[in-house]
Amino acid sequence: MAARPLPPDLARAAARRLGRSQAQVVSRRQLYGAGVPRWLVRRELSIGRWQRPGRQTVALHNGPLEPRARRWVAVLEGGPRCALDGISALQEAGIEALTDDLVHVIVAKGSRRVKVKGVRFHESRRWDAQDLVTGGIPRTAPAVAAVHAALWARSDRQATFFLTLAVQQQKASALELLQAAEEVRRHPRRRLLRRVIRELSGGVRSLNELDVAVAMRERGLPEPARQALRRRPSGRQYLDADFPDHEITLEIDGPQHDEPDARLQDLLRDLGLATEGRTVIRIPMVAWTLDRDRVLDALEELFAARGWRRPAA
């Protein structure tokens, strides 16, 4: 319901207060409800002080829309039963290393269809208000968002990346992912979800670790303790893959381990493990990519030298 119209100066101040928590994007309904006269909205748009990114939304400036403003446009245009979801909800939750040209929004099945440039509306029976985070921009919880991002991903590899990232950056637990995945009844990636979440439950925290873990299991090599915690005078340390029965520790090194400071920290960690009689093997992913079979052959020889025997078929 529209409130009693305010004088122009007070109306502009009311609009600014509305926009302060919404990246300077508001709906027409919000403006009218705050007492901003319709004629003033038309005037600010016509002289170019404000702009209209969608049929129902107004940006309270005339510059480019930042990513968060585009997300507000998407949910305000989508109506009351919609929320950021998938990669967009993950971005809003603070997960890093994600980029997408589109804003992804989930809307309840049967909702009014709208078209907004740069927004993809996913009409779904999986819409559930209980999955939403309270406060701020409407969005699904990180675990639900990660599962949906995986379902909407362009490839299985990208789907795995979304699930792994949510756990790696501590925005969702493997158990929360599993609970969200249980709501997926029929989808070609349902089996993939379960497999990846099972690996995450076992301690895998990166795509690289997952690649090595799957390949080692296919070879029949021993299962490690993942992200094993060691308490050292310098603090707590987590090991990617530890094999205490064989006194072997595997560390899976991505490109970030090539930085000078990372090399120093790795060296100090490895020396600390060596004082305990451990053999530390670092697997640079560039070497793994070049010839994973030779790496696996060498690992198999190492385990055999430490007393491991392949189980009888």
Secondary structure, DSSP 8 states (H G I E B T S, - for coil): -------HHHHHHHHHHHHHTTTTEEEHHHHHHTT--HHHHHHHHHTTSSB-SSSSEEESSSS---HHHHHHHHHHHH-SSEEE-HHHHHHHTT--S---SSEEEEEETT------TTEEEEEETT--GGGEESSSS-EE-HHHHHHHHHHH-SSHHHHHHHHHHHHHTTSS-HHHHHHHHTT--S-TTHHHHHHHHHHHHTT--SHHHHHHHHHHHHHT----EEEEEEEETTEEEEEEEEEGGGTEEEEEE-GGGGSHHHHHHHHHHHHHHHTTT-EEEEEEHHHHHH-HHHHHHHHHHHHHHTT------
